[in-house]
Amino acid sequence: MMMGAGALLLAAAAPVLAQFGTGPLEVEPNESRAATDVSQGVWTLPGAAAIGVLIGTSTGFSSNPGPASIDFYHVRTAAAPVGIYRHRLNIGVEGGGSNTGRLRGLENQAGSVDQIIQSSFTSGGVERFVQWYGFGRSSDVYYTVHGTSSSTGAYRVDYSVAPVTPKAAGIVAAGPIVLSTIGLPGEFADTELFLYDANLNQIGQNDDNVIPGTGTQSRIDITLAAGTYFAAVSDAGTVTHLANGPAMPLTPFSDLSTTGNRVDFPDVLVRNSVAARAAGQFSIALTDSLAMTTTSSDPAGTFDVQWYQFIVSPCPDTPSGDVNGDTLVNGRDIRAFLTAVITQSTALSDVCSADYDHDGAVDRDDVVPFINRLLGT
């Protein structure tokens, strides 16, 4: 919109806008990334669900300034403890016509052309929502709203955020590990796979695996040290800020598919498909030097991905309880165990004999399992 026309529309709608929520009103011109970063800056979302975090008007989707211009917003999530969070923006009130919200991004690799990453959808009683995942760190997305010639009234965008509990995918041995969706029973034909470390920093991704003749399912080959890791399984069109890597040389980002899009900023994952997926379609297999472990996925709704958490351990088997190393498990292990707990030992011999929760150290969380092992329960 032009400054004059936009100001008149917002002025006329001011009595209604005041009832929409506590969020600020849009500031024109904001029809592009560059324009909104100058006129509006960054809009920081609250740390909890809120009504009316974005309020404005739009009667079209033109990228040129004028009454029918699209509204761009540079949105930032509030900081929270490290974890997986599902963020949603939904158009709770439309401006008299049909308003549409979208998450924006860029071409894959080094491209700078604007792309639509996800378009709003109504599902589960939530009106016209977009959705993305973040990891507790303040993270940014570009969000747009556009309307039609009849949407001359104000729109209101509401916000919600919810923590996501990943599904446990077991314990694997430290060293070379393969994460895969290839050939799993009921698996979706065209998957994408993402890997994160304990702090939810992305360390791998794959769309189409590089093994000839295995189709468009996904595989990541990587060597992992002991620790906690997270993985996400989704379908084609799911994006982060990182581009797919070349097929060779083999890395955790190797991919036969080097097309597609990406979001502008780190710490964001977006699935663009509205399709629901049945249980088992986003499953995962973890293969270490000892065996392959498969975990079946839960049903996934619109824009949802399946998150997993797994532990990499130098000793993936159940700890023996023989902390003093005499090949027996009895009261003589108590002194050595207490010493390990007090020092929070990470020594390999202590971890393999008494780290029952596989967190990489012997500590107070291992006391009850150790007592149970002594008592034979």
N, C-alpha and C positions, 0 to 999 in steps of 0.2 A: 504493500500500500504506500501511497505518497504521504508525506507528513501531514498535509492538510486534510486529506480524505480520512486517513486513519485516525487522526486526532478527533475529527468530527464524529466518526462512528463510536469511538471509545467514550467521548464526552456524552453522547446521547445515551449510551448504554450504562453509564456510571451508576445510576441508582440500582440497576439489576446486578451489576458486577459486585457491588458492595456486599450482596447477599451470597455470593458464590463461595467465598472462603477468605483466607487471610493472605493468600499469595499476591505478589505484585502483578500489575498489569503489564502486558507486553509493551515494548518500546520500539516504534518504527524509526528507520527502516530495518527490517530483519529478514530479508528474503534470501539470505545466503549465509554461509559460515562467516565470511569476512564481515558482512554487515552486522550480524547479530553480536559478534565478538566486540565490535566497536560500540554499538548502540545499547546493548543490554549486558554485555559481559557474561560471566558465569552465574547460573542460577543454582544455588546450593539447596539440595532437597533436605527436608528434616530427617531426623533419625528414626522416625516412626511414621505410620500411615497418617495422611493428612488430606483434607479436601481443599480443592482450589489452589494447588501449588503453582499452576500456570493459568492465566486468564487472558483472553484476547478475542479478536474477531478475524475471520478470513472468508473471502468470497471466491476463492479460486486457488490455483496452484502455480501461477506464473512465477518465474524466477526474475522477472523484471519488476522494479518498484511500481506500485500502483494499487488500486482497490482490490485487484484479484490476485495479489501476491501471496505466496506461501509464507508461513511464519516459522522461522528457524529458532531453536533454543539450544544453547550450550548448557547442558545439565550436569551437575556433579552430585554424587552421593555423599552422604555424611560418613565420617570414619566410624568404625566399629571394631570389636575384637576380630582377629583373623578367623575366618570361617567362610562358608559358602552361603550366599544370600541371593534370593530371587527378588528382583526389583520389577515393579510394574507401574506404568503410567496409563491411565485410561480416561477417555473423554466421558466424564460423568454427566455433563450437560452439553448438548450441541447447540450451535448458533442459529437454530431455525431451519437449517438444511441438513446436509449430511457431511459432518466433519470427519476427517480421517487423520489418524496419527501414524507416524512412521519413524523408525530408527534409521539413521543414515550412516554411510560408510564410504569407502573408496575402493578403487580397483585393486586387484591383487598385485603382489610384488611392489613395484615402486610407483604405481599409478596414482594420479591425483584427481581423477574424474569422479564426481559425486555419484554415489550408487544408493539405491534403496535396499537396505538390509532386511527390514521387516516391516510389514504393513499391519495396522491394527485389526483386531478380529474380536468378535463377540463370542464368548464361550463360558460355560459354567456360571451364568448369571452376571458376568463381568462385561460391561459394555466397552467395545472398541479399545482393547488394551494392547500395548506392546510390552515385551518382557525381555529382560536380560539378567545375567548372573554376574555378581561381583564377589570380592573376597575380603571385605572389611576395610581395605584401604580406600580412601576417597578416589573415585574413578569417574571419568567423564564419558558422556555420549552426546551426539547431536540428535535432537528430536524435532520433528516438524509436525505442524498441523496445517491442513488445507481444507477449504470448503467448496461450496458451489454458489451459484448466483443467488440462491434462496437463503443461504446461511448468513444473513445480515445481522443476526443477534450474536451475543457473546457465547463463546464456548468456555467450559471449565474442565481442566485436567486435574484428576485426582492421583494420589500416589500411595503405593503400599510396598512394604518390604517384609520378607519372611526368611528366617534361617532355613537352610536345607540340611537334612541329616543324610550323609552318604551311606550307601549300603556296604556292609563289610564284605570284602572280597578275599579275606584270608591272609596267610603269612607265607612268604616265599623266601628263598635263600638269597643272600647277598651275592652279587656278581652279575653275569649276563642274564637278562630277563627279556622275554618277549610278551608284549601285550597284543592281543589279537581278537578280532571278531570274525575271522575267516572260518567258514564252514560250520559255525555253531548251529545247533538245531533251532529252527524257527527264526534265525537272525535275519534282520532286514537286509536286502540285497545291496544297498548302497549306504554304507555307514561312514561316520567320521569319528576319530578317536583323539583324545587330548590327554596329556599327562602333566601333573603338577607335583611340586615337592611339598614338604611339610608346611611351608609358609604360603602355599598356593601361588608360587611363581611357576609360570609355564615352562616346561623343559622338553616338551615333545608334542607333535601332532601328526596325524596322517589321515588323508582322505582315501585315495586309491593306492593300495599297497604295491610294492615294486616287484612282487613275485609273479613271473609270467603265468598266465592261465588261471589266476585266482580271482578274477573279476574286480569289482569295485568295493570290496570290503577292506578292512583297515588293519594295519599292523605297525607296531613301533618296536624296534630293536634298540636296547639300551643297557648299559651296565650301571647298576644302582648300588650305592652303599647302604648300610643299615639305616633305617629311619622309617618315617611314615610318609606315604604318598597318596595322591588322589588321581582318579581318572574319570573322564566323562565320555560317554558314548552317545552319539546322536546320528542323524542322517545327513545326507549331502546338503550343503548350503549353510552349515553351522560355521561361525567365524569367530576369530579373536583378532587382535591387532597384528598378529604375525602372519606372514605369507607362507604358503607351502614351499618347501625346498625342492631342489632338483632331485631326480631319482638317484643319481650317483654324484659323488661318493655317498655311501650309506651312512646316514645320520639319523637321530631321532625325529628329524623333520623331512626326511626323504619322502617323495611323493611322485606318482605318475601324473597326477593332476596339478598343473601349475596355473590353472585359471581360477576364477572365483573372485570373491571380494574380501574385504577386511574392515574392521572398525578403525576409527581414528586414534583411539587411545588404548593403553594397556589395562590389564585387570578387568576385562569385560569379555564375556562369552555370550553369543546370540545364536539361537536356532531360528531359522526363518520359516520353517514349515508349520502350518496349522494342523497337520494331520495327527490324529491320535495313533499311538503305537501300542500294540498288544504286549502283554507280558512275554518276555523272551526275545523281543526284537532288538533290544539294545543290550544284549548280554556281553560278557567279557571273559576271555581266557587269559590266565597268567601262567607262563611256563618258565621255570628256573632250571637249574642243573639237575634237579631231582624228579620233578613231575609237572604235570599240567593241572591247574585248578580252574574250574569253570564256575562262574556265578551268573545266575539267570536274572534278567532285569525285571523290574516291576512295570506295570502299564504306564505309559507316558502320555500326558495330555497335550493340548495346543502349546507350542513353543517350549515344552519341557524336554530336558535331557536326563539321562540316568547318570547319577554321580556314584562313584565307588571310593572306598578307602581301603588301602592294604598296607601291610607292614612288611618291610624287608629286614630280615634278621640274619646275623651270622650263624645262628643256631635255630632254624625254623621249627625243629621238633620241640615237644614239651620238655622243659628243663628237668634234669635228672634228680635234683635235690642233693646230689653228692657234692657239697660245696668244698669239703676239705680234701677231696680227691683220693679217698681210700677205697673207692669202688662200692662203698656201702652207704645207705641212707639211714642215719640213726641220730641219736642225741649228740654225737661227736661233731656233727655238722653245724650245730647251733652257733658255737662261737664264731666260726668262719662266716656264717650267714650274717650274724649281727654286725661283724666288722664290715662286710660288704654293704649292708644297709646304711650304716653310719657314714661311710665314705661315699655312698651312692656310686659304687664301683661300676666301671664300664669295661673292666678287664674281661677278655674273652672267656676265660675259665669260669669266672663268676656269672657272666651273662648266660652262658650255656647251661649252668647248673641251677640258677635261681632267678632269672629274669622271666617271671611267669606272665607278665603282661606284654612282653616283647616290646618295651619302649626303649631298649638299648642300655638300661642301667638297672642295677639292683637297688630298690628303694622300699619305702614303707608300703607301697601298693602291692609288693610281693610277699608281705608277711603272712597274710592269711592263707594264700595258696601253699606257701612253704610249710606252715603248720599242718595243713591238710595232708600234704605229701608225707610228713613225718608220721602222722597218725594213720596213714593208709586209706584216707577217705577221699 
